């Protein structure tokens, strides 16, 4: 879809057009529902002039049954079209949410660094739900009320076109004020959605950080921040609602002026006998019944602006283009070798250089440790290797092939990652291990045993089917790490990336996890970020990074003998 197209045209083409026949059926039912009000007002003339004035009592039952039938038809058509439009709106909005999430998942890590979770949640969930609710209201109300208004105006014109013209004389006065109010509503709706995103972000941060909040006695502080965000949202909501309420109020002014004009013009005609009571009642009823549809249609113009504000936000996100792109012709075959190489790799975040011409190799089946002070570029090398970021200079290779020659999915399928911040989902242990992939019982048993998960599995209430809890909160840190290692074993990839997976563990858990990591790294090309040098003294090579450069490289003993930066780091840690 072209980003230059109108947002609603994109919504129709991408999500609503596939439901065209359901929408057509709903429109027919709306026309039936709306036309009944015109038929009702039309029947008032013969009811008054023929039955009441002329005294035809024999027609009372038939006219009463006809009016009753109109109400039954109106009720059935109204229920049916609302059910249809609810289905269309929910299916379209659900598909839009799914597509939007799929697009967001394909964006770069840098994008998520600049966007708060609350804003993204509001766009994927809040804005789309607003579109769905307003779209349902617009279609349900617009079709019915437009047909009803037209049918009522036809009846009014049939009674007296001059009266009708007099009644709508104030309508042109609405145009300019309505345009001004609609622009105001659009602007305030955008501000409201942005404030809602910030409020959601505040909640997300509170619930994510509930433990440090309690430990630092920050409850009152966070409560005040949330209260401020809520008060901002209340003010923005009131301003938006005030704008939405103004449009129907403008209609009230015009309609009231029209009624006054009709009474002044038509009243003397009725008194003089030029018009019958039935004609007046039919006209007056038609105009009275037209009042509410006209107000609702005017209100829909305000809702339309609110929906367009959400559509603008949704498609602004949908049009965000990732900078990490698939290669034009991706190599689909898995490389024959798993050796790694960084060749003069350079990278900057803005104006800050992070990697400055980094070059080293990791032979296949060996373990290389990355050490250095915080900010030296260790994690950035992981990100380059997995194409979470692309270097501005140089290249990284796997098996001698540039990583940018692989499709992103195939490239990341070469890695298993175990970090100090283990991500577990609020699902069962089994689901956290398999991640939707089929796993045989034998492979599962081997992974659980090798990762020492089987050591604590019997203590869980339902074994593998026990819930892990939000972010793995039902497990200890060491247990979460062992689950992550078992998951990496089940992935069975040729390359292993370890980001100090034992740094936050107690001595016993560290020993068990280290044993599991040793089994995991066997016969795999392994790259380790090490903060504690004691954990990597047996690595095949150690690369010392300093301010984005390779300062030293060698084995533990050779680096100690060189008495350089590694020796200083070793002394600071008091490592053996």
C-alpha positions as CSV (number, residue, x, y, z in Angstrom):
1,X,0.0,0.0,0.0
2,X,1.2,3.4,-0.9
3,X,2.0,5.6,2.1
4,X,0.8,8.6,0.2
5,X,-2.8,7.3,0.1
6,X,-5.5,8.7,2.4
7,X,-5.5,6.7,5.7
8,X,-9.1,5.7,5.3
9,X,-8.6,4.5,1.8
10,X,-5.8,2.3,3.1
11,X,-8.1,1.0,5.8
12,X,-10.8,0.2,3.3
13,X,-8.5,-1.4,0.8
14,X,-6.5,-3.5,3.3
15,X,-9.2,-4.5,5.8
16,X,-12.7,-3.6,5.0
17,X,-13.1,-4.3,1.3
18,X,-12.9,-8.1,1.9
19,X,-16.1,-7.8,3.9
20,X,-17.9,-5.9,1.1
21,X,-20.9,-8.1,0.8
22,X,-21.5,-8.1,4.5
23,X,-21.3,-4.3,4.5
24,X,-23.7,-4.2,1.5
25,X,-26.2,-6.4,3.4
26,X,-25.9,-4.2,6.5
27,X,-26.4,-1.1,4.3
28,X,-29.6,-2.6,3.0
29,X,-30.8,-3.3,6.5
30,X,-29.8,0.2,7.6
31,X,-31.9,1.6,4.7
32,X,-34.9,-0.5,5.8
33,X,-34.4,0.7,9.4
34,X,-34.0,4.3,8.4
35,X,-36.9,4.4,5.9
36,X,-39.4,3.3,8.6
37,X,-39.2,6.7,10.3
38,X,-40.2,8.4,7.0
39,X,-43.0,5.9,6.5
40,X,-44.2,6.6,10.0
41,X,-44.4,10.4,9.6
42,X,-46.1,9.9,6.2
43,X,-48.8,7.8,7.8
44,X,-49.7,10.5,10.3
45,X,-51.4,12.7,7.6
46,X,-54.1,10.1,6.7
47,X,-54.4,9.1,10.4
48,X,-55.4,12.6,11.4
49,X,-57.2,13.8,8.2
50,X,-59.0,10.5,7.3
51,X,-59.5,8.8,10.7
52,X,-59.7,11.5,13.3
53,X,-61.1,14.5,11.3
54,X,-63.3,12.5,8.8
55,X,-64.3,10.0,11.4
56,X,-63.3,6.7,9.6
57,X,-63.2,4.5,12.7
58,X,-63.0,1.4,10.6
59,X,-59.5,2.3,9.5
60,X,-58.1,2.6,13.0
61,X,-57.1,-1.0,13.4
62,X,-55.5,-1.2,9.9
63,X,-53.5,2.0,10.5
64,X,-52.5,0.8,14.0
65,X,-51.3,-2.6,12.6
66,X,-49.4,-0.8,9.9
67,X,-47.6,1.4,12.4
68,X,-46.9,-1.7,14.6
69,X,-45.5,-3.5,11.6
70,X,-43.2,-0.6,10.9
71,X,-41.7,-0.7,14.4
72,X,-41.3,-4.5,14.2
73,X,-39.5,-4.2,10.9
74,X,-37.3,-1.4,12.3
75,X,-36.4,-3.5,15.3
76,X,-35.4,-6.6,13.3
77,X,-33.4,-4.7,10.7
78,X,-31.6,-2.7,13.5
79,X,-30.6,-5.8,15.4
80,X,-29.4,-7.6,12.3
81,X,-27.3,-4.8,10.9
82,X,-25.7,-4.1,14.2
83,X,-24.6,-7.7,14.6
84,X,-23.2,-7.7,11.0
85,X,-21.3,-4.5,11.5
86,X,-19.9,-5.6,14.9
87,X,-18.5,-8.7,13.2
88,X,-17.0,-6.7,10.4
89,X,-15.5,-4.2,12.7
90,X,-14.0,-6.7,15.1
91,X,-12.6,-8.9,12.4
92,X,-11.0,-6.0,10.5
93,X,-9.6,-4.4,13.7
94,X,-8.2,-7.8,14.8
95,X,-6.4,-8.3,11.5
96,X,-5.1,-4.7,11.6
97,X,-3.7,-5.4,15.1
98,X,-2.0,-8.6,13.9
99,X,-0.5,-6.9,10.9
100,X,0.7,-4.0,12.9
101,X,2.3,-6.2,15.5
102,X,4.0,-8.3,12.8
103,X,5.4,-5.1,11.3
104,X,6.6,-3.8,14.7
105,X,8.4,-7.1,15.3
106,X,10.3,-6.6,12.1
107,X,11.6,-3.1,13.2
108,X,15.2,-2.6,14.4
109,X,16.3,-2.6,18.0
110,X,17.2,1.0,17.6
111,X,13.6,1.9,17.0
112,X,12.5,0.3,20.3
113,X,15.2,2.3,22.1
114,X,13.5,5.5,21.0
115,X,9.9,4.4,21.5
116,X,8.4,3.7,24.9
117,X,6.4,0.4,25.4
118,X,3.3,2.4,26.4
119,X,3.3,4.3,23.1
120,X,3.6,1.1,21.1
121,X,0.9,-0.6,23.1
122,X,-1.4,2.3,22.6
123,X,-0.9,2.3,18.9
124,X,-1.3,-1.4,18.4
125,X,-4.1,-1.8,20.9
126,X,-5.6,1.6,22.0
127,X,-5.7,3.3,18.6
128,X,-6.9,0.3,16.7
129,X,-9.7,-0.3,19.3
130,X,-10.7,3.4,19.0
131,X,-10.9,2.9,15.2
132,X,-12.9,-0.2,15.6
133,X,-15.4,1.3,18.0
134,X,-15.8,4.6,16.1
135,X,-16.0,2.7,12.8
136,X,-18.8,0.5,14.1
137,X,-20.7,3.6,15.3
138,X,-20.1,5.5,12.1
139,X,-21.4,2.7,9.8
140,X,-24.3,1.7,12.1
141,X,-25.4,5.2,12.7
142,X,-24.5,6.9,9.4
143,X,-26.3,4.4,7.1
144,X,-29.5,4.3,9.2
145,X,-29.6,8.0,10.0
146,X,-28.8,9.2,6.5
147,X,-31.6,7.1,5.0
148,X,-33.9,8.1,7.8
149,X,-33.1,11.8,7.2
150,X,-33.6,11.5,3.5
151,X,-36.9,9.8,3.9
152,X,-38.1,12.3,6.4
153,X,-37.1,15.2,4.2
154,X,-39.0,13.6,1.3
155,X,-42.1,13.5,3.4
156,X,-41.6,17.1,4.4
157,X,-41.1,18.2,0.8
158,X,-44.2,16.3,-0.2
159,X,-46.2,18.2,2.4
160,X,-44.8,21.6,1.5
161,X,-41.5,22.3,-0.2
162,X,-41.6,26.0,1.0
163,X,-42.0,24.9,4.6
164,X,-39.0,22.6,4.1
165,X,-36.9,25.3,2.7
166,X,-37.8,27.6,5.5
167,X,-36.9,24.9,8.1
168,X,-33.4,24.4,6.8
169,X,-32.6,28.1,6.2
170,X,-30.1,28.0,9.1
171,X,-28.1,25.1,7.8
172,X,-25.5,27.1,5.8
173,X,-24.6,28.9,9.0
174,X,-23.2,25.6,10.3
175,X,-20.5,25.1,7.7
176,X,-17.7,27.4,8.9
177,X,-18.1,26.8,12.7
178,X,-18.2,23.0,12.0
179,X,-15.0,23.1,10.0
180,X,-13.2,25.0,12.8
181,X,-14.5,22.6,15.5
182,X,-13.5,19.5,13.5
183,X,-9.9,20.7,13.2
184,X,-9.9,21.3,16.9
185,X,-11.2,17.8,17.6
186,X,-8.5,16.3,15.3
187,X,-5.8,18.1,17.1
188,X,-7.0,17.3,20.5
189,X,-7.6,13.7,19.6
190,X,-3.9,13.3,18.6
191,X,-2.8,14.9,21.8
192,X,-5.1,12.6,23.8
193,X,-3.7,9.4,22.2
194,X,-0.2,10.6,22.9
195,X,-1.0,11.3,26.6
196,X,-2.7,7.8,26.8
197,X,0.6,6.3,25.5
198,X,2.6,8.1,28.2
199,X,0.1,6.9,30.9
200,X,0.4,3.3,29.7
201,X,4.2,3.6,29.8
202,X,4.0,4.8,33.4
203,X,2.0,1.7,34.3
204,X,4.3,-0.5,32.3
205,X,7.3,0.9,34.2
206,X,5.6,0.5,37.6
207,X,4.6,-3.1,37.1
208,X,8.0,-4.0,35.6
209,X,9.9,-2.4,38.4
210,X,7.6,-3.3,41.3
211,X,10.4,-4.9,43.4
212,X,12.8,-2.0,43.3
213,X,9.9,0.4,43.9
214,X,9.0,-1.5,47.1
215,X,12.7,-1.8,48.2
216,X,13.3,1.9,47.7
217,X,10.0,2.9,49.3
218,X,9.0,4.7,46.0
219,X,5.2,3.9,46.2
220,X,4.2,7.5,47.0
221,X,6.5,8.8,44.3
222,X,5.2,6.5,41.6
223,X,1.6,7.1,42.8
224,X,2.1,10.9,42.3
225,X,3.6,10.4,38.9
226,X,0.7,8.3,37.8
227,X,-1.8,10.8,39.3
228,X,-0.2,13.5,37.2
229,X,-0.4,11.4,34.0
230,X,-4.0,10.6,34.8
231,X,-4.9,14.3,35.4
232,X,-3.3,15.2,32.1
233,X,-5.4,12.5,30.4
234,X,-8.6,13.7,32.1
235,X,-7.9,17.3,30.9
236,X,-7.2,16.1,27.3
237,X,-10.3,13.9,27.3
238,X,-12.6,16.7,28.5
239,X,-11.3,19.0,25.8
240,X,-11.8,16.3,23.1
241,X,-15.3,15.6,24.4
242,X,-16.1,19.3,24.5
243,X,-15.2,19.6,20.9
244,X,-17.2,16.5,20.0
245,X,-20.3,17.9,21.9
246,X,-20.1,21.2,20.1
247,X,-21.0,19.9,16.7
248,X,-24.4,18.6,17.7
249,X,-25.0,21.8,19.7
250,X,-24.5,23.8,16.5
251,X,-27.2,21.6,14.9
252,X,-29.5,22.4,17.8
253,X,-29.1,26.1,17.1
254,X,-29.9,25.7,13.4
255,X,-32.9,23.4,14.0
256,X,-34.3,25.6,16.6
257,X,-34.1,28.6,14.2
258,X,-35.7,26.5,11.5
259,X,-38.7,25.5,13.8
260,X,-39.2,29.1,14.7
261,X,-39.2,30.1,11.0
262,X,-41.7,27.4,10.1
263,X,-44.1,28.4,12.8
264,X,-43.9,32.0,11.9
265,X,-44.4,31.2,8.2
266,X,-46.8,28.2,8.3
267,X,-48.8,29.0,11.4
268,X,-51.0,31.6,9.7
269,X,-51.6,29.2,6.8
270,X,-53.0,26.5,9.1
271,X,-55.2,29.0,10.9
272,X,-56.5,30.3,7.6
273,X,-57.4,26.7,6.5
274,X,-54.8,26.6,3.6
275,X,-53.2,23.6,5.2
276,X,-54.8,20.7,7.1
277,X,-54.0,19.6,10.6
278,X,-52.9,16.2,9.2
279,X,-50.4,18.0,6.9
280,X,-49.0,20.0,9.7
281,X,-48.7,16.9,12.0
282,X,-47.0,14.9,9.2
283,X,-44.6,17.8,8.5
284,X,-44.0,18.6,12.2
285,X,-43.4,14.9,13.0
286,X,-41.0,14.5,10.0
287,X,-39.0,17.5,11.1
288,X,-39.0,16.4,14.7
289,X,-37.9,12.9,13.9
290,X,-35.2,14.4,11.6
291,X,-33.8,16.3,14.5
292,X,-32.1,13.3,16.2
293,X,-30.6,11.7,13.1
294,X,-29.3,15.2,12.1
295,X,-27.7,15.6,15.5
296,X,-26.2,12.1,15.4
297,X,-24.8,12.6,11.9
298,X,-23.3,15.9,13.0
299,X,-21.7,14.0,16.0
300,X,-20.3,11.4,13.6
301,X,-18.3,14.1,11.9
302,X,-16.6,14.7,15.2
303,X,-16.1,11.0,15.7
304,X,-14.7,10.8,12.2
305,X,-12.0,13.3,13.2
306,X,-11.1,11.2,16.3
307,X,-10.9,8.1,14.1
308,X,-8.7,9.8,11.6
309,X,-6.3,10.9,14.4
310,X,-5.9,7.3,15.4
311,X,-5.5,6.2,11.8
312,X,-2.8,8.7,11.3
313,X,-0.9,7.3,14.3
314,X,-1.4,3.7,13.2
315,X,-0.2,4.3,9.7
316,X,2.7,6.4,10.8
317,X,3.8,3.3,12.7
318,X,3.0,1.0,9.7
319,X,5.1,3.2,7.4
320,X,8.2,3.1,9.6
321,X,10.8,1.4,7.5
322,X,13.4,-0.8,9.2
323,X,17.1,0.0,8.5
324,X,18.1,-3.7,8.8
325,X,16.9,-5.0,5.5
326,X,16.8,-8.4,3.9
327,X,19.5,-8.9,1.2
328,X,18.1,-8.8,-2.4
329,X,19.2,-12.4,-3.0
330,X,19.7,-14.1,0.3
331,X,21.8,-17.2,0.7
332,X,19.4,-19.9,2.0
333,X,21.9,-22.7,2.6
334,X,23.4,-23.0,6.1
335,X,27.1,-22.3,5.9
336,X,29.4,-25.3,5.8
337,X,31.6,-23.9,8.6
338,X,30.7,-22.0,11.8
339,X,33.9,-20.0,12.3
340,X,33.4,-16.3,12.9
341,X,35.4,-13.2,11.8
342,X,35.2,-9.5,12.5
343,X,37.0,-7.5,9.8
344,X,37.7,-3.9,10.6
345,X,34.2,-3.4,12.1
346,X,33.2,0.2,13.0
347,X,30.0,1.4,14.4
348,X,28.7,4.7,16.0
349,X,25.5,5.5,17.9
350,X,24.8,9.0,16.7
351,X,28.1,10.9,17.1
352,X,29.5,8.5,19.6
353,X,31.8,5.8,18.2
354,X,31.3,2.4,19.8
355,X,33.5,0.1,17.7
356,X,36.7,1.4,16.0
357,X,38.0,-1.0,13.5
358,X,37.6,-4.3,15.4
359,X,39.2,-7.3,13.8
360,X,39.6,-10.9,15.2
361,X,38.6,-14.4,14.4
362,X,36.8,-17.2,16.3
363,X,37.8,-20.6,14.8
364,X,35.1,-23.2,14.5
365,X,34.4,-25.2,17.6
366,X,36.4,-23.0,19.9
367,X,35.5,-20.6,22.7
368,X,36.4,-16.9,22.6
369,X,35.8,-14.6,25.5
370,X,35.3,-10.8,25.2
371,X,36.4,-8.8,28.3
372,X,36.8,-5.2,29.0
373,X,35.3,-2.3,31.0
374,X,31.7,-1.4,30.6
375,X,31.1,0.5,27.3
376,X,34.1,-1.2,25.6
377,X,31.8,-2.6,22.9
378,X,31.3,-6.2,24.0
379,X,27.5,-6.4,23.7
380,X,27.6,-4.3,20.5
381,X,29.7,-7.1,18.8
382,X,26.9,-9.5,19.7
383,X,24.4,-7.1,18.1
384,X,26.5,-6.8,15.0
385,X,26.8,-10.6,14.6
386,X,23.1,-11.1,14.9
387,X,22.3,-8.1,12.8
388,X,20.4,-6.2,15.5
389,X,22.6,-3.4,14.2
390,X,24.7,-3.1,11.0
391,X,28.2,-1.7,11.1
392,X,29.0,1.5,9.2
393,X,32.3,0.0,8.2
394,X,33.9,-3.4,7.8
395,X,32.0,-6.7,8.0
396,X,31.3,-9.8,10.0
397,X,31.4,-13.2,8.5
398,X,30.3,-16.8,9.3
399,X,32.1,-19.5,7.4
400,X,33.8,-16.9,5.3
401,X,30.4,-15.4,4.1
402,X,29.2,-11.9,4.9
403,X,26.4,-12.1,7.4
404,X,24.4,-9.6,5.3
405,X,24.2,-12.3,2.5
406,X,21.9,-14.4,4.7
407,X,18.2,-13.8,5.2
408,X,17.7,-12.4,8.7
409,X,15.7,-15.4,9.8
410,X,18.3,-17.9,8.5
411,X,21.1,-15.9,10.1
412,X,19.5,-15.7,13.6
413,X,18.7,-19.4,13.2
414,X,22.5,-20.1,13.5
415,X,22.6,-18.7,17.1
416,X,21.6,-19.8,20.6
417,X,21.8,-17.0,23.1
418,X,22.0,-17.3,26.9
419,X,22.2,-14.0,28.8
420,X,22.2,-12.8,32.4
421,X,18.7,-11.5,31.9
422,X,16.8,-14.6,31.0
423,X,13.5,-14.0,29.2
424,X,10.8,-16.4,30.2
425,X,7.2,-15.9,29.2
426,X,4.1,-16.2,31.4
427,X,3.4,-19.7,30.1
428,X,4.2,-23.3,31.1
429,X,7.7,-24.4,31.5
430,X,7.2,-26.7,28.5
431,X,6.0,-23.8,26.3
432,X,9.1,-21.8,27.4
433,X,11.4,-24.6,26.3
434,X,9.8,-25.5,23.0
435,X,8.7,-22.0,21.9
436,X,6.2,-23.6,19.6
437,X,8.5,-26.1,17.9
438,X,7.9,-29.8,18.0
439,X,10.3,-31.6,20.4
440,X,10.5,-35.3,21.0
441,X,10.4,-36.7,24.5
442,X,13.9,-38.1,24.1
443,X,15.4,-34.7,23.1
444,X,13.5,-33.0,25.9
445,X,14.8,-35.5,28.5
446,X,18.4,-35.1,27.3
447,X,18.2,-31.3,27.4
448,X,16.6,-31.2,30.8
449,X,19.3,-33.6,32.1
450,X,22.2,-31.7,30.5
451,X,21.0,-28.3,31.8
452,X,20.3,-29.6,35.3
453,X,16.6,-28.7,34.9
454,X,15.6,-32.2,36.0
455,X,17.3,-31.5,39.4
456,X,14.4,-29.2,40.4
457,X,11.6,-30.3,38.0
458,X,10.2,-32.8,40.6
459,X,9.7,-29.9,43.1
460,X,7.3,-28.1,40.7
461,X,3.6,-28.7,41.2
462,X,2.9,-29.9,37.6
463,X,6.4,-30.6,36.3
464,X,6.9,-29.3,32.8
465,X,3.4,-28.1,32.8
466,X,3.9,-25.8,35.7
467,X,3.4,-22.0,35.0
468,X,6.7,-20.1,34.9
469,X,4.9,-16.9,36.1
470,X,5.3,-13.4,34.7
471,X,8.9,-13.1,33.4
472,X,9.7,-16.5,35.1
473,X,8.8,-15.2,38.6
474,X,7.9,-18.7,39.8
475,X,11.5,-19.8,39.4
476,X,14.7,-18.7,41.0
477,X,17.5,-17.0,39.1
478,X,19.5,-20.2,38.8
479,X,16.5,-22.2,37.7
480,X,15.6,-19.6,35.0
481,X,19.2,-19.8,33.7
482,X,19.1,-23.6,33.5
483,X,15.8,-23.4,31.6
484,X,17.4,-20.9,29.2
485,X,20.3,-23.3,28.7
486,X,17.9,-26.3,28.1
487,X,16.1,-24.1,25.5
488,X,19.4,-23.4,23.8
489,X,20.2,-27.1,23.7
490,X,16.9,-27.8,22.1
491,X,17.6,-25.2,19.4
492,X,20.8,-27.1,18.6
493,X,22.5,-24.3,16.7
494,X,26.2,-24.3,15.6
495,X,27.0,-21.0,17.3
496,X,26.5,-20.1,21.0
497,X,26.5,-16.6,22.4
498,X,26.8,-16.2,26.2
499,X,26.4,-12.9,27.9
500,X,27.8,-13.6,31.4
501,X,25.1,-16.1,32.1
502,X,26.3,-16.8,35.7
503,X,27.0,-13.3,37.0
504,X,24.0,-12.9,39.2
505,X,23.9,-16.4,40.7
506,X,24.8,-17.8,44.0
507,X,27.8,-20.2,44.3
508,X,25.8,-23.5,44.0
509,X,23.6,-22.2,41.2
510,X,26.7,-20.9,39.4
511,X,28.4,-24.2,39.6
512,X,25.4,-26.1,38.2
513,X,24.9,-23.5,35.4
514,X,28.6,-23.5,34.5
515,X,28.4,-27.3,34.2
516,X,25.4,-27.0,31.9
517,X,27.2,-24.3,29.8
518,X,30.2,-26.5,29.4
519,X,28.0,-29.2,28.0
520,X,26.2,-26.7,25.8
521,X,29.3,-25.2,24.3
522,X,30.9,-28.6,23.4
523,X,31.5,-28.8,19.7
524,X,30.0,-25.4,19.2
525,X,31.6,-22.1,18.2
526,X,31.2,-20.0,21.3
527,X,31.5,-16.3,21.9
528,X,31.3,-15.3,25.6
529,X,31.0,-11.9,27.2
530,X,32.8,-12.1,30.5
531,X,32.6,-9.7,33.4
532,X,34.2,-12.1,35.9
533,X,37.6,-13.2,34.5
534,X,37.6,-16.3,36.6
535,X,34.8,-17.8,34.4
536,X,36.8,-17.6,31.2
537,X,40.4,-18.6,32.1
538,X,40.0,-21.8,30.1
539,X,38.8,-20.1,26.9
540,X,40.7,-20.8,23.8
541,X,41.3,-17.1,23.3
542,X,40.5,-13.9,25.2
543,X,39.9,-10.7,23.3
544,X,40.4,-7.6,25.5
545,X,38.4,-4.6,24.3
546,X,39.1,-1.0,25.2
547,X,37.0,1.9,24.0
548,X,35.8,0.0,20.9
549,X,39.2,-1.3,19.9
550,X,41.0,-4.7,20.3
551,X,43.6,-3.9,22.9
552,X,45.0,-7.4,23.5
553,X,44.3,-11.0,22.4
554,X,45.6,-14.3,23.6
555,X,45.2,-17.0,26.2
556,X,44.7,-16.3,29.9
557,X,48.4,-17.1,30.7
558,X,49.8,-15.2,27.8
559,X,47.8,-12.1,28.6
560,X,48.9,-12.2,32.2
561,X,52.5,-12.5,31.1
562,X,52.1,-9.5,28.8
563,X,51.2,-7.4,31.9
564,X,48.8,-5.1,29.9
565,X,45.1,-4.2,30.3
566,X,44.1,-7.8,31.0
567,X,46.5,-8.0,33.9
568,X,45.1,-4.7,35.3
569,X,41.5,-6.1,35.1
570,X,42.7,-9.3,36.6
571,X,44.2,-7.5,39.5
572,X,41.1,-5.3,40.1
573,X,38.9,-8.4,40.4
574,X,41.4,-10.3,42.5
575,X,40.8,-13.3,40.2
576,X,42.8,-16.4,40.7
